[in-house]
Amino acid sequence: MAEYSGNPFFSCRNCKNPVALREDLLSKKFVAKSGAAYMFSHAMNVIVGQKEDKTLMTGVFSVAGIHCSNCGQELGWKYIRAYDPQQKFKEGRFIIERAKIVKVYY
């Protein structure tokens, strides 16, 4: 489990494992299974699962589920491929459900 101190970051709500830095937060305007979700440019201490094609609210994408590397909690997904050219900006980005993380200040 990576340790991080300095700027605010987000941790797994279940085990407090750091999973994303505040500076990597791109948007708070996403929706996932549990409600509000955030888009990050990078994530850490996560396990990326098998990719699969899914139809989401904005189109069809190849996505892979992401889980906390410490406790296995499902956190959200990573966009692998966007089939719509207007959605290509999402490729390589991470969506993490707000209900699954807590913001930590140091």
PAKOLVEX-572901 format. One record per residue (C-alpha): x, y, z; residue in one letter. Coordinates in steps of 0.02 Angstrom, whole numbers, plus 50000, padded with zeros to 5 digits. Example, Ala and Ser with C-alpha at 12.3 -4.5 7.8 and 13.67 -1.06 7.14 Angstrom:
<sites>
+-------+-------+-------+---------+
!    c1 !    c2 !    c3 ! residuo !
+-------+-------+-------+---------+
! 50615 ! 49775 ! 50390 !       A !
! 50684 ! 49947 ! 50357 !       S !
+-------+-------+-------+---------+
</sites>
This chain:
<sites>
+-------+-------+-------+---------+
!    c1 !    c2 !    c3 ! residuo !
+-------+-------+-------+---------+
! 50000 ! 50000 ! 50000 !       M !
! 50078 ! 50165 ! 49945 !       A !
! 50088 ! 50302 ! 50074 !       E !
! 50061 ! 50482 ! 50021 !       Y !
! 50071 ! 50645 ! 50114 !       S !
! 50059 ! 50822 ! 50051 !       G !
! 49909 ! 50876 ! 49949 !       N !
! 49735 ! 50806 ! 49980 !       P !
! 49698 ! 50634 ! 49910 !       F !
! 49558 ! 50507 ! 49903 !       F !
! 49562 ! 50340 ! 49994 !       S !
! 49460 ! 50182 ! 49989 !       C !
! 49316 ! 50207 ! 50111 !       R !
! 49333 ! 50026 ! 50168 !       N !
! 49519 ! 50015 ! 50212 !       C !
! 49589 ! 50193 ! 50189 !       K !
! 49710 ! 50138 ! 50052 !       N !
! 49755 ! 50294 ! 49947 !       P !
! 49681 ! 50275 ! 49772 !       V !
! 49688 ! 50447 ! 49688 !       A !
! 49766 ! 50618 ! 49710 !       L !
! 49659 ! 50776 ! 49716 !       R !
! 49768 ! 50852 ! 49580 !       E !
! 49716 ! 50711 ! 49462 !       D !
! 49529 ! 50747 ! 49483 !       L !
! 49459 ! 50799 ! 49314 !       L !
! 49271 ! 50803 ! 49342 !       S !
! 49138 ! 50776 ! 49475 !       K !
! 48998 ! 50762 ! 49346 !       K !
! 48988 ! 50574 ! 49322 !       F !
! 48859 ! 50448 ! 49379 !       V !
! 48891 ! 50266 ! 49427 !       A !
! 48791 ! 50124 ! 49506 !       K !
! 48791 ! 50203 ! 49680 !       S !
! 48764 ! 50381 ! 49619 !       G !
! 48892 ! 50521 ! 49601 !       A !
! 49062 ! 50476 ! 49530 !       A !
! 49224 ! 50568 ! 49492 !       Y !
! 49338 ! 50558 ! 49341 !       M !
! 49525 ! 50550 ! 49375 !       F !
! 49670 ! 50557 ! 49254 !       S !
! 49766 ! 50430 ! 49360 !       H !
! 49730 ! 50306 ! 49499 !       A !
! 49849 ! 50213 ! 49614 !       M !
! 49838 ! 50056 ! 49721 !       N !
! 49701 ! 49985 ! 49611 !       V !
! 49685 ! 49821 ! 49517 !       I !
! 49617 ! 49836 ! 49341 !       V !
! 49505 ! 49690 ! 49291 !       G !
! 49462 ! 49613 ! 49123 !       Q !
! 49401 ! 49731 ! 48990 !       K !
! 49225 ! 49715 ! 48922 !       E !
! 49115 ! 49816 ! 48806 !       D !
! 48973 ! 49906 ! 48895 !       K !
! 48837 ! 50026 ! 48842 !       T !
! 48846 ! 50174 ! 48960 !       L !
! 48747 ! 50336 ! 48964 !       M !
! 48859 ! 50419 ! 48833 !       T !
! 48888 ! 50272 ! 48717 !       G !
! 48977 ! 50106 ! 48698 !       V !
! 49147 ! 50086 ! 48779 !       F !
! 49274 ! 49952 ! 48821 !       S !
! 49293 ! 49968 ! 49009 !       V !
! 49379 ! 49871 ! 49148 !       A !
! 49322 ! 49867 ! 49328 !       G !
! 49442 ! 49934 ! 49458 !       I !
! 49460 ! 49870 ! 49636 !       H !
! 49560 ! 49925 ! 49788 !       C !
! 49725 ! 49831 ! 49789 !       S !
! 49718 ! 49813 ! 49978 !       N !
! 49541 ! 49755 ! 50019 !       C !
! 49468 ! 49713 ! 49848 !       G !
! 49324 ! 49839 ! 49861 !       Q !
! 49249 ! 49879 ! 49690 !       E !
! 49283 ! 50064 ! 49659 !       L !
! 49226 ! 50098 ! 49481 !       G !
! 49301 ! 50073 ! 49308 !       W !
! 49436 ! 50124 ! 49186 !       K !
! 49392 ! 50177 ! 49009 !       Y !
! 49496 ! 50072 ! 48891 !       I !
! 49419 ! 50121 ! 48725 !       R !
! 49283 ! 50240 ! 48666 !       A !
! 49198 ! 50193 ! 48503 !       Y !
! 49125 ! 50367 ! 48476 !       D !
! 49260 ! 50490 ! 48418 !       P !
! 49182 ! 50627 ! 48527 !       Q !
! 49211 ! 50519 ! 48682 !       Q !
! 49395 ! 50479 ! 48649 !       K !
! 49448 ! 50599 ! 48788 !       F !
! 49388 ! 50469 ! 48914 !       K !
! 49512 ! 50336 ! 48859 !       E !
! 49634 ! 50291 ! 48996 !       G !
! 49534 ! 50388 ! 49127 !       R !
! 49466 ! 50317 ! 49290 !       F !
! 49289 ! 50334 ! 49357 !       I !
! 49280 ! 50310 ! 49546 !       I !
! 49114 ! 50305 ! 49638 !       E !
! 49101 ! 50444 ! 49769 !       R !
! 49018 ! 50324 ! 49893 !       A !
! 49173 ! 50211 ! 49888 !       K !
! 49304 ! 50342 ! 49934 !       I !
! 49343 ! 50474 ! 50066 !       V !
! 49443 ! 50633 ! 50045 !       K !
! 49596 ! 50644 ! 50158 !       V !
! 49686 ! 50805 ! 50205 !       Y !
! 49865 ! 50811 ! 50267 !       Y !
+-------+-------+-------+---------+
</sites>
